[in-house]
């Protein structure tokens, strides 16, 4: 685990351990000094130990004083210009915010940082590894549930009405229907499809012959007169038989004149739908009538309630159709990214450009956020935070000062002996 990944208790423990080591080394040098001072008369070479320990104590105490003065008054004495950090919290906060803005959050630094990320590869792994995709799917489903529960039904109903209105008014159905009809008439399957349609009509007439006969009887000219003389049923059956025979002949005889005439009429209808302004005007008028139909609006309102409830019920079930569709969609996206190197490069460049632009645009706000956050710390909290983060390294200064001071003491002792022997 790197230093940046350590938990707060681990950092505190490391700091306390290094402080105890530095203090213990100082105490050891004090003990060594006392021992050397007592025994140097009997053992002259102990003078070297005394010089080493004496200078080491001086170096250790000097560095202890310097380190302690950063955070508090040494020994609690009110010495001026001590406790530098708690006495300058405002300036430290401003300087940290300014440093963040000027040196840390820069376009070049952000570009290097994002450039080192494996964004497409990481996304592919999230989408294709089942465990990670399952977690993403779960989060997306929960987000959808929260969005559905938070949505205002009245607002969603208005939105559906507006969308339906724009779609109905915006889509030209007549030219599309004309193209579909022309495609049907130009298809190799035209005759087969036409025969299927005629067969369906004939089957319907067979099944509903009595009701159709009554309807025809009511629509015949002089229907009351025919009914009075008991000829209405006979005439209506004759009419149905004539229509039935005509449709059956059209179905069974490919070159029947009525069949050819019907096909020609359909061709003319397709041309009229695709090219006639009158078709567009009639379509627009029909659309306005449809949009003024209150039942349609009620249907849209009820559709939202039904859709919302279905989605909530489905997302609460196992298995869930929505989550299954979402899982399949995530897999498709992952496989597409895996196969398409150009798309991966575009994704990486897009994310890098977005993050860099945001950092450039809001670097002052980021610096201000950092400064305000540090300002909210109490002096004790700031001391604790900084001491925990860099205190371990500062204890190394004390240890190095002890050792370097001792070595300097040896050099000074040797230099003193050298001068003394020359006199």
C-alpha positions in Angstrom: 0.0 0.0 0.0 1.4 3.4 -1.0 1.6 6.4 1.3 -1.3 8.1 -0.5 -3.4 4.9 0.0 -2.8 4.7 3.7 -5.7 5.1 6.1 -5.7 7.9 8.7 -5.1 5.5 11.6 -2.1 4.0 9.8 -0.6 7.4 9.0 -1.1 8.5 12.7 0.6 5.3 13.9 3.6 5.8 11.5 4.0 9.4 12.7 3.9 8.4 16.4 6.4 5.6 15.8 8.8 7.9 14.1 8.5 10.6 16.8 9.2 8.0 19.5 12.3 6.8 17.5 13.6 10.4 17.1 13.0 11.2 20.8 14.5 7.9 21.9 17.6 8.6 19.8 17.9 12.0 21.6 17.7 10.3 25.0 20.2 7.7 23.9 22.7 10.5 23.0 22.1 12.2 26.4 22.9 8.9 28.1 25.9 8.4 26.0 27.1 11.9 26.8 26.8 11.2 30.6 28.6 7.9 30.3 31.4 9.4 28.2 31.7 12.4 30.6 32.1 10.1 33.6 34.6 7.7 32.1 36.7 10.0 29.9 39.3 10.5 32.7 39.9 6.7 32.9 39.4 6.2 29.1 40.7 9.2 27.1 39.2 7.9 23.9 35.7 8.4 25.5 36.3 12.1 24.7 35.4 11.2 21.1 32.1 9.7 22.3 31.5 12.7 24.4 32.1 15.0 21.4 29.9 13.0 19.2 27.0 12.7 21.8 27.3 16.4 22.8 27.0 17.6 19.2 24.3 15.1 18.4 22.2 16.4 21.3 22.7 19.9 20.0 21.6 18.9 16.5 18.7 16.9 17.8 17.4 19.6 20.1 17.8 22.3 17.4 15.8 20.2 14.9 13.2 19.3 17.6 12.8 23.0 18.4 12.4 23.8 14.6 9.9 21.1 14.0 7.9 21.8 17.1 7.8 25.5 16.4 5.9 24.8 13.2 2.9 23.4 15.1 3.0 24.7 18.7 5.1 26.7 21.3 8.1 24.6 22.4 7.6 23.6 26.0 4.6 25.8 26.1 6.7 28.9 26.3 5.2 32.0 24.6 8.2 32.7 22.4 7.4 35.1 19.5 7.1 33.8 16.0 6.5 30.2 17.2 3.4 28.0 16.4 3.7 29.1 12.8 0.9 27.0 11.4 -1.9 27.7 13.9 -1.0 31.4 13.8 -1.3 31.7 10.0 -4.3 29.6 9.1 -5.8 32.3 6.9 -2.6 32.8 4.9 -2.0 29.1 4.6 -5.6 28.6 3.3 -5.2 31.3 0.7 -1.8 30.1 -0.4 -3.0 26.5 -0.8 -6.0 27.7 -2.9 -3.7 29.9 -5.0 -1.2 27.0 -5.5 -4.0 24.6 -6.5 -5.3 27.1 -9.1 -1.9 28.1 -10.5 0.2 25.0 -10.3 -1.9 21.9 -9.8 -5.2 22.4 -11.8 -3.6 23.4 -15.1 -4.7 22.3 -18.6 -1.3 20.6 -19.1 -1.4 18.8 -15.8 -5.0 17.7 -16.3 -4.2 16.5 -19.8 -1.3 14.4 -18.5 -3.4 13.0 -15.8 -6.4 12.0 -18.0 -4.0 10.8 -20.7 -2.6 8.3 -18.2 -6.1 6.9 -17.5 -7.2 3.7 -19.4 -10.7 5.1 -19.9 -11.9 2.8 -22.8 -10.2 -0.3 -21.4 -11.7 0.3 -18.0 -15.1 0.9 -19.4 -14.9 -2.3 -21.5 -14.0 -4.2 -18.4 -16.9 -2.7 -16.5 -19.3 -3.6 -19.4 -18.0 -7.1 -20.1 -17.0 -8.6 -16.8 -20.3 -10.0 -15.4 -19.7 -9.0 -11.7 -18.8 -5.4 -12.6 -21.6 -5.1 -15.1 -24.1 -6.5 -12.6 -23.1 -3.8 -10.2 -23.5 -1.1 -12.9 -26.8 -2.6 -13.9 -28.0 -2.5 -10.3 -27.0 1.1 -9.9 -28.7 2.1 -13.1 -31.9 0.3 -12.1 -31.9 2.0 -8.7 -31.4 5.4 -10.3 -34.3 4.7 -12.6 -36.5 3.8 -9.6 -35.6 7.0 -7.8 -36.3 9.0 -10.9 -39.7 7.4 -11.4 -40.7 7.9 -7.8 -39.5 11.5 -7.9 -41.3 12.3 -11.2 -44.4 14.5 -11.1 -47.2 12.7 -12.9 -48.8 16.0 -14.1 -45.5 17.1 -15.6 -44.9 13.7 -17.3 -48.4 13.8 -18.7 -47.9 17.2 -20.2 -44.6 16.0 -21.6 -46.2 13.0 -23.2 -49.0 15.2 -24.7 -46.4 17.6 -26.1 -44.3 14.7 -27.5 -47.4 13.0 -29.0 -48.5 16.3 -30.5 -45.2 17.1 -32.1 -44.8 13.5 -33.4 -48.3 13.5 -34.9 -47.9 16.9 -36.5 -44.3 16.5 -37.5 -44.5 13.1 -39.3 -46.0 13.2 -42.8 -48.0 9.9 -42.9 -49.4 10.3 -46.4 -46.1 10.2 -48.3 -44.9 7.4 -46.1 -48.1 5.4 -46.7 -47.8 6.1 -50.4 -44.2 4.7 -50.4 -45.2 1.6 -48.5 -48.1 1.0 -50.9 -45.9 1.5 -53.9 -43.3 -0.9 -52.4 -46.1 -3.4 -51.9 -47.3 -3.0 -55.5 -43.8 -3.4 -56.9 -43.0 -6.4 -54.8 -42.6 -9.9 -56.2 -45.0 -11.0 -53.5 -47.7 -8.6 -54.6 -50.1 -11.2 -56.1 -49.6 -13.5 -53.2 -50.3 -10.8 -50.7 -53.3 -9.6 -52.7 -54.7 -13.1 -52.8 -54.2 -13.4 -49.0 -56.1 -10.1 -48.5 -59.0 -11.3 -50.8 -59.1 -14.6 -49.0 -59.4 -12.9 -45.6 -62.3 -10.8 -47.0 -64.0 -13.8 -48.4 -63.6 -15.7 -45.1 -65.1 -12.8 -43.2 -68.1 -12.7 -45.5 -68.7 -16.4 -45.1 -68.5 -16.1 -41.3 -70.6 -13.0 -41.0 -73.0 -13.6 -43.9 -76.2 -13.1 -41.9 -75.2 -9.8 -40.2 -73.8 -8.5 -43.5 -77.1 -9.4 -45.2 -79.1 -7.4 -42.7 -76.8 -4.4 -43.1 -77.1 -4.5 -46.9 -80.9 -4.9 -46.6 -81.1 -1.7 -44.5 -79.0 0.2 -47.0 -80.8 -0.9 -50.1 -82.9 1.8 -52.0 -86.6 1.4 -51.2 -85.6 -0.9 -48.3 -89.0 -0.3 -46.6 -90.8 -1.3 -49.8 -88.7 -4.5 -50.2 -89.2 -5.3 -46.6 -93.0 -4.9 -46.9 -93.1 -7.4 -49.8 -90.7 -9.7 -48.1 -87.9 -9.3 -50.7 -85.3 -7.5 -48.7 -83.4 -10.7 -47.5 -83.5 -12.2 -51.0 -82.2 -9.1 -52.7 -79.4 -8.5 -50.0 -78.3 -12.1 -50.4 -78.2 -11.7 -54.2 -76.0 -8.5 -53.7 -73.7 -10.4 -51.3 -73.4 -13.3 -53.7 -72.5 -11.0 -56.5 -69.8 -9.2 -54.5 -68.5 -12.6 -53.2 -68.3 -14.0 -56.8 -66.5 -10.9 -58.0 -63.9 -11.0 -55.2 -63.4 -14.8 -55.7 -62.9 -14.3 -59.4 -60.4 -11.5 -58.7 -58.5 -13.8 -56.4 -58.5 -16.9 -58.6 -58.0 -15.2 -62.0 -54.6 -13.3 -62.2 -55.7 -11.5 -65.4 -59.2 -10.7 -64.3 -60.1 -7.1 -65.5 -61.5 -6.2 -62.1 -58.3 -7.4 -60.5 -56.1 -5.4 -62.9 -58.4 -2.3 -62.4 -58.0 -2.6 -58.6 -54.3 -2.8 -58.9 -54.2 0.3 -61.2 -56.4 2.2 -58.7 -53.9 1.3 -55.9 -51.0 2.6 -58.1 -52.9 5.8 -58.6 -53.6 6.0 -54.8 -49.9 5.6 -54.0 -49.0 8.4 -56.4 -51.7 10.6 -55.0 -50.5 10.0 -51.4 -46.8 10.7 -52.3 -47.2 13.7 -54.5 -50.6 15.4 -53.9 -50.9 18.6 -51.8 -54.5 17.6 -51.2 -53.4 14.4 -49.4 -51.2 16.5 -47.1 -54.1 18.9 -46.4 -56.5 16.1 -45.6 -53.9 14.5 -43.4 -53.3 17.8 -41.5 -57.1 18.2 -41.0 -57.4 14.6 -39.8 -54.5 15.1 -37.4 -56.1 18.2 -35.9 -59.3 16.3 -35.4 -57.4 13.5 -33.7 -55.5 15.9 -31.4 -58.9 17.5 -30.4 -60.2 14.1 -29.4 -60.4 14.1 -25.6 -60.3 10.3 -25.5 -56.8 10.4 -27.0 -55.6 12.8 -24.4 -57.1 10.7 -21.6 -55.4 7.6 -23.2 -52.0 9.4 -23.0 -52.5 10.3 -19.4 -53.5 6.8 -18.4 -50.6 5.4 -20.5 -48.1 7.2 -18.3 -49.6 5.8 -15.1 -49.7 2.3 -16.5 -46.1 2.6 -17.9 -44.8 4.0 -14.6 -46.4 1.3 -12.5 -45.3 -1.5 -14.9 -41.7 -0.2 -14.7 -41.7 0.0 -10.9 -43.2 -3.5 -10.6 -40.8 -4.9 -13.1 -37.7 -3.4 -11.4 -38.8 -4.8 -8.1 -39.0 -8.4 -9.5 -36.5 -11.1 -10.1 -35.9 -11.6 -12.9 -36.6 -8.1 -14.3 -37.3 -7.5 -18.0 -35.9 -4.0 -17.9 -32.7 -5.1 -16.2 -32.4 -7.9 -18.7 -32.7 -5.4 -21.6 -30.3 -3.1 -19.9 -27.8 -5.9 -19.4 -28.0 -6.9 -23.1 -27.5 -3.2 -24.1 -24.4 -2.8 -21.8 -22.9 -6.0 -23.3 -23.5 -4.7 -26.9 -21.8 -1.4 -26.0 -18.8 -3.2 -24.5 -18.4 -5.5 -27.5 -18.7 -2.5 -29.9 -16.0 -0.7 -28.0 -13.8 -3.8 -27.9 -13.9 -4.2 -31.7 -13.8 -0.5 -32.7 -10.4 1.1 -32.1 -11.5 4.4 -33.6 -14.4 4.6 -31.3 -12.1 3.9 -28.3 -9.8 6.7 -29.4 -12.7 9.0 -29.8 -14.1 8.2 -26.4 -10.7 8.8 -24.7 -10.1 12.1 -26.5 -13.6 13.2 -25.7 -13.3 12.5 -22.0 -9.9 14.1 -21.9 -11.0 17.2 -23.7 -14.1 17.5 -21.5 -12.2 17.2 -18.2 -9.5 19.6 -19.5 -12.1 22.2 -20.6 -13.9 22.0 -17.2 -10.7 22.3 -15.3 -9.6 25.3 -17.3 -12.9 27.0 -17.0 -13.4 26.4 -13.3 -9.8 26.4 -12.0 -10.5 29.6 -10.0 -13.5 28.0 -8.4 -11.5 24.8 -7.6 -8.8 27.0 -5.9 -11.5 28.9 -4.1 -13.1 25.7 -2.9 -9.8 24.4 -1.6 -9.1 27.7 0.2 -12.6 27.8 1.8 -12.3 24.2 2.9 -9.0 24.8 4.6 -10.4 28.1 6.2 -13.1 26.1 7.8 -10.6 24.0 9.7 -9.9 25.1 13.3 -6.2 25.7 14.1 -6.1 22.4 16.0 -7.6 20.6 13.1 -5.1 22.1 10.7 -2.2 21.2 12.9 -3.5 17.7 13.3 -4.0 17.2 9.6 -0.6 18.6 8.5 1.2 16.9 11.3 -0.4 13.6 10.4 0.5 14.0 6.7 4.1 15.2 6.9 5.0 14.6 10.6 6.7 11.3 9.8 9.0 13.0 7.4 9.7 15.8 9.9 10.8 13.2 12.4 13.4 12.0 9.9 14.8 15.6 10.0 15.2 15.2 13.8 17.0 11.8 13.3 19.2 13.1 10.5 20.0 16.2 12.6 21.1 14.0 15.5 23.4 11.9 13.3 24.8 14.8 11.3 25.3 16.8 14.5 27.3 14.0 16.0 29.5 13.7 13.0 30.1 17.4 13.0 31.0 17.1 16.7 33.6 14.5 15.8 35.1 16.7 13.1 35.3 19.7 15.6 36.9 17.5 18.2 39.5 16.3 15.7 40.1 19.8 14.6 40.5 21.0 18.2 43.0 18.2 18.9 44.9 19.1 15.7 45.2 22.7 16.7 46.1 21.8 20.3 48.9 19.5 19.2 50.4 22.2 16.9 50.9 24.7 19.8 
